[in-house]
Amino acid sequence: MMDVDKIKFTSSANRCMDQLKGLVESKNHNIANSCHIFLLAIQNCNERFSDFIKSRGIIIEIDKIEKLVDKMAKTNPDGFVSNTVPYRLCESVNEIIRKSFRTAHKYNHGYVGVEHLIYSFLDSNEKFCDLMLSNDIDTEHFKISTLAFLAEIDNMPMIDDGYEYEYEYEDEDEESSFTGSYLAKYAQNLNEIVQDESFPVISCRNSEINLMQEILCRKTKSNCILVGEAGTGKTTIVEGLAQLLSNNNYEGPLEGKVVYSLDVGALVAGTKYRGQFEERFNRFLAELKETPNAILFIDEIHAIIGTGSREGSQDLANMLKPILARGEIMCIGATTSTEYKKYFEKDAALSRRFHAIHVDEPDMEQVMKMALKAAPSYEQHHQISFASKVIEAAVQMCAVYLPNQRFPDKAFDIIDHSCSKARMNGASKVSVDDVAAVIAEKIKVDVETIKASQNHKFSEFQNNMESVIFGQNDNLCKIYDTLACAKAGFYYPDKPLASFFFVGPTSVGKTFTAKKIAKEFYGNEKSFLQLNMSEYQESASISRLIGASAGYVGFEEGGLLTEFVRKNPNSLILFDEAEKCSPSILNLLLQILDEAKLKDNLNRDVDFSRCIVVLTSNVGSDINTKPSMGFVQDSIDSEQEYKKSVFKYLPPELSARIDDVIVFNDLDSVSLSKIVDSKLQEISNRLKNNKINITFDVKASDLIDLNDKSHARDIKKTIKQKIEMPLAKFMIQNPKSKNLSVKMLDGKAVVC
């Protein structure tokens, strides 16, 4: 190790210290704490470090972290603002710096860089780490990756222009000088943790807990691994076992046993040289074997494969195998189904020593019971109360609006967040409105839409649609009837909420209607994805929708359709000009309409059960516009002709799964007049935003021939040429004019 009593900051780390006070003051804080240091370290990290952690699947989003700092300051103002001093450093900052110097000294580094600061922060028990974790930032993976980066840096030179910081070092020969308990240092006693009064009561997991007990009581291979999707409660089941074992009334075969949760990150930290990790882990295992009542729990157990390995040394998994085979310890692991197949199952020698317990997602009734049992701990933590109807509403809304996440995790996440929101608003009780607001923020829809759905209010949908879509009242009534069933709960959970095929002449409002359905049904125009099928005429183009195959460019990026629905499960998907797409796209549609699920290129299930699927086409319009032969006009039922064309184009198995074929009408003179008026009103509204008032003395007949079969796009072009262009010229020539009027004279617009 280095024989130094001073280590310096790199220029980047020094810059963090210089910018600290400025950052604190810019946010109207006067206490500099570890969150500020972490944010500055992220902002000042170098390209080499960024590329390294990016290669390990970590993307640094500085804006997101800064928003989380602001959020933390709002929820915990005492840690950021003081009324007694103008500016001070929080003790947590000094602790992060001290820890960074210890880390640098262990690794024989002649400096403290932003990487040391980042690692030291992630290795602390700061509340901000929990906040990042709840916002999809995997802090444990981030910490281990940062540690791996530090371990790769050898013989770094001293930084001559660095900032000197004196620090008294302790004896670094830790393994030889440490005389305490390795079990206590590198593992947590779950029995003690779950006995805390604030820890939630775990219920409705008896079958999994009983199966674990059966496996742990075996003479050999008394090890099990919990396998399930993220959020299904694997870790909670182990905590439930610890809760059972710590109960004084328990008299089962595992009486007296204690569950210890291994901290893999702490076990690896500081082990730079060959043999150092093996020595530490062997001492840990030796103590574990000498503790006959110990049960070892390894969360994310797939991570032990490769952990601690260096050239000529073993990893943690290989060191565990012989001990597990001899039955010297009892072990429980937990991992996701994907990671189990990708890593664990491939190691036959390791996987055969564990009995897999598959953890399925609990149903709504079970989740309700779990939430009611756990409710007192949330009330105690937030100093707030909530009724059972609020829990029931939270569970129901989670089932409806968060189909891509798993129970029970999503329910507890929403309940916890709702308590925080109510507390921030100064309320003493959580309301259903608080839950709706949290859900709305999470899925990015209007909160009023969720409230209306909860109260079964949907009556304004048709009126709102008719106010912007003209000449299609009968069709809007059909759409309303279908969607009203979905709103009322009369839909199949394994199918999309609704599916329509809009067909008719061009420019009569098919695409526009789909956009307005998204706005009125979901409360957000952004809950809409338009796919122009003219771009998907080749069978290979399907990879753009579900993602490229392995080995091709963009494999890890996912597909346009699947990624959008994964992030926006409540949305309308529009397949525009459907008659132009490849047959392979229609096969994809068949799967969506039949099962409301689609597998992407990474073999993940994407749920379409909260989606509305709309196809548009003008197939059949050539038949309906064809002139008749002879002197007498043929009587053609245009609606039936369009439907015949649709059923002729679509495969029977696909057309049978579409809820309704909606035939759009040609626009009559009344509809054309309304469209003209609405376009002029749009111009007036845009100018009002610029504080310009305008009046129009313009009739629809002044702009278009109402007897001709004009289309909406024709009207838009005409208004641009006859109204907008003359108006724009006048405004440029008369920039001070704030009150304008437009009238038509001899077919030309006169602006004054």
N, C-alpha and C positions, 0 to 999 in steps of 0.2 A: 504494500500500500504506500501511498505518497507520504513522505515525511514533511508535511507542510502544516502551518497553523493559520494560513490565510488562503482563501480561495476567492477568485474574482468573478464578477458578473460579466457575461458577454455583452457586447454593445446592444444586442436586442433586449436582453434582460434589463440592462441599465436603462434602456429607453422606456421599458415598462414602469420602472420606479420613477423616472422623470415625469411620465404622463399621468401618474396615479392621481395626484391632487387635481389636475385639470379635468380628468374624467369625472371624479367625484363631484366637483363643483358644477360641471356642465349638466349634471343630472339633479341639481339642487339637493345633493346629499352633503353631509359634513362628517360622516364616519366612513373611512376607507376600510373595507373589509375584503375577505378572500375572494368574493365574487368579482370585485373590480380587478384584482390581480389576475384572476383566471381569464376574464374577458380581454385584458390587455395582452396577456401571454398568447392567446389565440390570435389576436390581431397582428402580433409581431413575430409569429412563428415563421421559420424560413421555408423555402421551397422544398428542401430535402426532407424535412420532417413531414410537410404536407403530403408529398408524394408517397412517403413510406406508409403513413396511416391510411391514405386513400387506397393503396394497394391491398390493404387489409379490410376494405369495405367501409371505412369511416369517412364521411364527407363533412368537413367543417363548414357550418353555416353560421357565419359571424352575426348576421342580422337576427337569426333565430335566438342565438345565445344572448345577444344584447336585449332582445325583447323579454327573455326569461329573467334577466337581471332586473329589468324595470318591473316585471310582475312580482318578483321576490320582494322588491322594495315596497310595493303597495301592500302586500300581504303581511310583511314583517317590518313595519316602519322603524321600530326601535333599533334595529340593527343597521340602519342607514342614516338616521337623522337624530341629532341630540340638541336639546335646548340649552344645555349648560356650557358646551364648548364650541368654538368656531370650527375647528377641524382637528381630527385625531385619527390615529391608526388603531384599528381594532386588533386585539390580541391574536385573532386568527391569522392576520397578515404576517405577524412575526413568527407564528408557528409554521406557516407555509414556507417562509424563508429559511427558518432553521432546518426544517425537514428537507428542503432542497439542497442545503449544504451537506447534510448528512448523506443524502443520496449521491451527490457528486463525489464525496470523499470515498464512499464505498466502491464506486466504479473507477476510482483512480483518475477522475477528471479534474483538470486544472481550472475549471470554471463552473459557474452555474448559469445555465441557459434557460430559455423559455420552456424547453422540454422538461427540465427538472421541476420548474414551477408548476407546469401542467400536471405532471405525474403526482407531485406532492398534494396538489389540490384534489385530484381524483381519488387519491388514497386516503383522504380525510373523511370524516363522517359528517360532512357539511350537509345541511338541508337542501342546499342548491343542487347537490348531486341527485337527491331524490326527485327534485323538480325536473331536472333534465331527463331522468329515467322515465318519468310519467309523460314526457313529451317526446318519446321515441328516440332518445339519445342513449345508446347503450354504454353507460359510463364504465361498467366493468370491462367490456371489450376494449373501450378507449384506453383505460388504465393499463391493461395487459399489453396492448399494442405499443403504448408509449414506453413501457418498461422494456419491451423487446428492442425498441429503437435505441434506448440508452445502453442496452447490453451489447449492441453491435458497434458502438463507438469506442474504439480503443486508442490509448496513447494520445489523447487530444492535447494540443499545446496550451500553454498559459496564454491568456488574453491580456496583452500588455496595456491596452488602453481601457481596461475594465474598471469597474467600481469595486474598491476593496471593502471587504466585510469580515470582521474578525469573528471567529467562532471557536470555542473550546470543544475539541472532539473527545468522544468517549472511546474506550477500547473497542477496536473494530473486529477483533477476533471473537465474533459473537458466538459461534458454535462451541468453541472451547470454554468460553467464560460464562455462558448462559447456564444457570442452575435451576431455573424455574420449570414450570410445566409446559411442555411443547403442545400438549392437548389444549390447554387453556390459551396458548398464544396463537395457534394456527386454526383453531376451531371454536365455534360458538356452541354453548350449551342451550339447545332448543327447549329443553324441559324448563329451564329457568326463565327463558324469554316468554314462553306461552303462559306462565303463571302470573305474569304481570296483569293487574286489574284492567289496564287499558287495552289488552290484547283481545281481539274479537273471538267470540265462541264459534268454533268450527263444527258444523253439523251436516247431516245428509251425505256423509262420506263413509258410512259404516261398511259397505260392501268392499270398497278398496282397502280400508284400514284392516278389516278382518283378513283379507287375502294376504296383505303384507305380513300380518302376524303369523299366519300359517307358514309362509315361506321362511321367515326369520327363525322359526322354531325347528327347521330341518337340521339334521345332523351334519350334512354336507351341502355345499352350494346354497347356504342360507343367505342369499343375496337377491335383491329384486331391483328392477328398473321400471320406473313409471314413464310410460310413453304416451304422448298425446299432443294435440295441437296447442299452440301458444294461447294461454288464457283459460285453459280448462281446469286449472287448479291443482297442478301436480305438486308444487311446493306446499300448498295449503294442506294437502292430504298428509304429508309428512309432519307438518305442524300439528295436524289433528291427532296423529299417532303420539306425538310428544305430549299433547294435551291429555290424552287418555292415560299415558304412562305416569304422568305427574299427578294424576288424581289419587287422592289417598284411599278412595274406595275401590281402586282397581285391584283385582286379585287374579289376573290372567297369567298365562305362561311367561310373559315378558315383564313380570313384576320386578321393579328395581332397576330396569334398564334406563339408560339415558341416551338421547339422540344428540350427537355432535355434528354440526354442519361445518364442513371443511372450507376454509378460505384459500382457494388455490392461488389467488393473486398474492396474498401475504406469504405463502409458502415459497413462491418463486422470487419474490422481491429481494434484491441484494445478492443473489447467487450468481456471481460473475464467472468464477473459475471452475474448471472441470472437477467434479467430485463434491463441490460445495452443496449443490442441490440434493444429491444422493445422500450425503451425510445428514442433512437436515431432515429429509423425509424418512430416512431409516430410523432416526431417533424418535420422530413422531409416531411411526408405526410400532416401534418397540414399546412406547408408553401406551399406545392404544391396545396392544395385545395384553399388556399387564393390567388393563382395566377391564375385567370380565363383564361388566355391566354396560359397556359402551356399544352403541350402534353408530356407525359412520354414515353420514349423509353427504353426497356430492351432487350439488345442483349443477345443471349444464354439464353432465358427466362426459359428454363427447369431447369436452375441452381437455380432458386428461391425456388424450391421445396426442403425443408430440410435445406435451408440456414438460419443460425442464430438460429436454434432450439437447445434447451438444455432441460434437464429434467424439466418438469413442465412449459415449455414456448412454444410459437408459432413460426413457421417458417415464412419467408417472404411471402410465397404464401398465407397462411391462414390469414395473416394480411391484404393482399390486397383484398381478396374476397368480404367482405362487402362493401368496398368503390367502387369497380368496379360494384357491383350489384346495388348500389344506383345511379350510374352514376356521382359520385362526381369528378372524374378525367377521362381524356381520355388517353388511354394507347395503345402502339404498342409494340408487341413482335416479336422476330425472333428466329427461331430454325431450325434444320435440320429435314428431314422427319423421320429419325430413332429415334432421341431424342424425337420428338413429339409423336410418337407411344409408345415409351418406358416409358416416364415419364408423359408428359403433358396430353395425351389423357386418361390416367388411372385415373386422378383426374377429375371426371365428373363435380364437382362443379366449378372448375377453368376453364376447357375447354369450358363449355357452355357460359361463359361470354365473350368469344372471338370468332370472326368470322375469320375462316381460309382463307387466301389468298395464293393459291398455286403458287409458283414462278417456272416457267419452264425455262430450259436453252434456251437462245436466239439463233437464227440461225446465220450463218456466216455473212449474209448481215447486220443484226442488229448490230453484234459485230464490223463489219467494221465501221459503222456509229458512234458507241460509241467511238471506238478508235480514229477516226479522230477528234471528238469533244474534247476528252481528251488530244490529242497530245500536244497542247501548254503548258500545265502544266508540262509535262515531259521534254519538251524542255527547259523550264524555270529552272526547278530544276537541270537538268544535264548540262545546258549551252551547248546544242548540238542540232542539227537539224536532221530531217529525213523526207524522201519523203513518199508520200502516197503508193507508190509501196512497201516500206519496211513494212508498216503496213499490207498491203494486203498479203505479203509473210508470215509475222508472224502469221496472223490469219489462213492462209491455212496450214502452217506447224503444228500449234497447233492442228488443226482438224485432220491432218493425223497422227502425231507422238505422240500425247498425248490424246488418246481416253478415257483414264480412269479418266481424269480430266474434269472439267466443264468450259464452257464459261459463263461469260466473264472473270472470274478470271485468267484462264490460259493464255489468250491472253495478259492481262495487266501485268501479272507476267513476261512473256517472253519479252515484249516490254521494261519494266523497266530494266530488267537484261541486255538486249542488249545495252541500252543506257549506262549503267555502264561499260560494256565491251569496248565499243567504246571510252568512256571517259578515261578508264585506258590505252588504246592503243594510246592515244594522238590524236585521230581523232576528227574532227569537225562535222562529219555527221555519222549517223548510216547506215550501209550497210546491204544488204541481207546476206552477209557472216557472219556478227556479229550475226544475228538472227540464222543462221544455226549452228554456233559454240555453242551458248547457248543451243539450242535444242539437239545437239549432246552430250554435257556434261550431260544434264538432263536424256537422255534415254540411255546413254552409248553405242553409236554407233559411227562409224567413220564419221567425218564431211564431208569427200569427198563423202561418200555415199549419204548424204543428198543433197549436192551440185549437184551431178550427177542426182539425182532424180528431183531436181528443174529445171535443164537444159535438162531433158529428155534424159540423156546419159545413155545407158545401153548396148551399142554395144559390150563392152569388156567382158561381162559376159560369153558368150559361149566359147570364146578363153581361158579365164582364167580357166574355168572348164575343157576344153579338155586338158590343159597342165598338169593336175594332175589326171584325170580320163581317163582310156584307154579302148578302145574297145566298148564304148557306145555312139559314136558320134550321131547316129540317136536319141537315147533317150535324150541326152542333148539338141538336137535341139527342141524336143517336150517340154521339160521343159522350155527352153528359150522362146518359143512362148507363153506359158501360163503366165510366169512371166512378159514378156514384156507388155502384156495387163494390168497387175496390175500396173506396173511402169507408163504406159501411162495414167492411170486413168480409164481404162475400167474394173471396178470391182464393185460388189454390196456392198454397205456400211453395209448391214446386214448379210454378209457372210464373211468367212475368205478370205484373198487375193487369196489363191490357195490351192488346196488339191490334193495330189497324193497318189496312192497305188503302191509302188515299189515291184515287185515280180520277182523271178528268182532263179537260183541255189545259193547255199551258197558261200560266199566269192568272190563275183564278184563286190562288191563296192556299195551296196545299202545304207548301213548306212553311209559309207564314203561320198557318193554323197550328202546325206541330210546335213551332217556337212558342206560341202563346199558350198552348197546353202546358208546356214545361213551366212557364212563369206562373200560371194560375193554379196548377196542381201542386207543384213543389215550392212555389213562392220565390223562385230564383231563376232568372233567365240563363244563368251559368250552368244550371242542371240540365244541360242540353249538349248533345254531341251530334254533329251533322257529318255523315260520311257520304261523299259523292261517288256513286257506284261507277261512274264513267272512268274513275281512276283505278278500278279493280276489275278490269276486263280479262286479265290473265290469271290462271289458276295459282301462279306463284305469288301473286299479290296478297294472298291470304296471310302470309307471314307479316305483313304490315299491320294486320289487325290483332293477331295473337302473339307476335314476336318471332324473331328469326330462330332457325334451328341451331343446335349446338355446333360450334365451329365456324359459324357465319358472323359477319360483322353485325354488331348490335344485339348479340344473343342475350346479354344481361340487362338490356334496357327494357324489355317487354314490348307488348304490342300496343298500338294506338287505342284500340277498343278495350282490351282487357285491363290496361293500366288505368284508363279513364273510369271504368266501372268499379275497379278495386278502390279507387280513391273517392268516387262519387256514386255510391250504390243507389242513391235516390235520384234518378235522372231519366230523361227521355233520350232514346237512341233513334236517330233518323237515318234510314237507308234511302237516300235521295236518288231518284232515277233508277229504281231497282232493276228495270228491264235491261240495263246495260252491263250488269255485273256478270262475273264468271259463275258457272254452275257450282263451283266449290264454295262460293260465298253463300249460295242458297242452302247448301248442306250445313254450313255453319249456323245459319239462321234457324234451320230445322232443330238443331240441338238446343239453341237458346229458347225457342218457343216450346219445345217439348219438355225440357227438364229445368229450365232457368239456370243452367250451369254451363260453364265452358272452361276447359283446361287451357292454360296459356303454355308458352314454350318451356316454362320452368316447372311444369306439371302441377301448378297451383290451381285450385278450383276458384273460379270467379263467379260470384252469385248475381244473377239478374232478376231475382224474385221481387225486388223493389223498383224495377225498371218498367217503363212504358216503351214498347217497340212500335215504330211507325215506318212503313214503307210508302214511298210515293212513286207514281209513274203516270205517264200519259198514253200508255199502251191502249189501243182501241180508238184513239182520237182520229186516226186516219179514216176509219170506217164511218164514224159519226159525222165527219165533215165532207164525205164523198157526195157529190151531186147525184141526184137520181137520174135514171135513164128514162126518157119518154116525156109525155106532156103532163102526166099526173104525178105529183110528188109522193114518194113512198113514205108511209107512216112507220117511223123507226122509234122503238122504245130505247132511247139512248142509254138509260141506266142499265137495262138488261144487256145491251150490246157491250158496254164497258165491262160488266161483270163476266160475260162470256170470254172476253179477251183476257181478263185477269186469270180466270181459271184455266184457260188454254195455255197461258204463259207459265203459270206456277205448277210445280209438281203437285199431284193430288194430296200427298202426305203433308205438304207445307200449307196449302190453301185450307186444309181441314183444321189447322191449328191457329189460324188467324181469327180473332174474335169477330171482326166486321170489315167488310169491304165498303168504303164510303165513296160514293160517286159525286164529285163536285160539279156544280151547275155552271153553265155559262153565265156571265155577268149581264144583268138587264140594265136598262137606263137608270132605274132608281139606285141600284147598287153602284153604278159608275158615278152618279152624282155624289153619293155619300163618300166614295173614295176620294173624289176631287176635294170635297170639303175637308176631309181628314188630312190630306196632304197640305192644304193651305193652312190648316190649324197647326200642323207641325212646324211650318215656316214661321208662323207667328210666335210659337213657343220658343223656338231657337233664338229669335230676335229679342224676345223679352229677357232672356238671360244676359243679353248685351245692353239691356236698358233701352231698347228701341221698341216703340209701339207702332203697330201697323194694322190697318183695316183693309179688307178686300171687298171691292164691289165687282165681284166676278162670279158668273154663273158657269156651271159645268158645260152648258151648251156653247159658251164662248170659247172653250178650249178644245172640246172633242165633239165628234158626231155621235150623239147618244143612240142613234139607230144602227150604227155600225157595231159589230162585235169586237169592241176594243177590250184590251186586257189591262191589268193593273200596271204592268211594266210600261205599256204604251202611255198611260197617264203620267207616270213618273217622268218619262222622257219629255213629254209635251210640257209639263209644268216647269221643268228645268229650262227648256228653250224659251217658252213664252212668258214665264214669270220670274224665275230666279236670275237669269242672265240680265234682263233689263234692270231688275232691282239691284243687282250687284254693281252694275255700272253707275247707277244713280248714287248709291251709297259711297262709292269711291270718290265720285266727283263732289259729293256734298257730305263730308264726314261729320259735320256738326248737326245734321238733321236727325232728330230723335222721334218725330211723329210723322209717319209715312202713311200714304194711302195708295192703293193700286186699283185701277179700273181698266176695262177693256174698251178699246175704240178701234173699230174696223179691223178686228182680229189681232190688234197689238196692245201690249200692256203700256199704260201711261202711269208713271210714278210721280207723285208730287208730295 
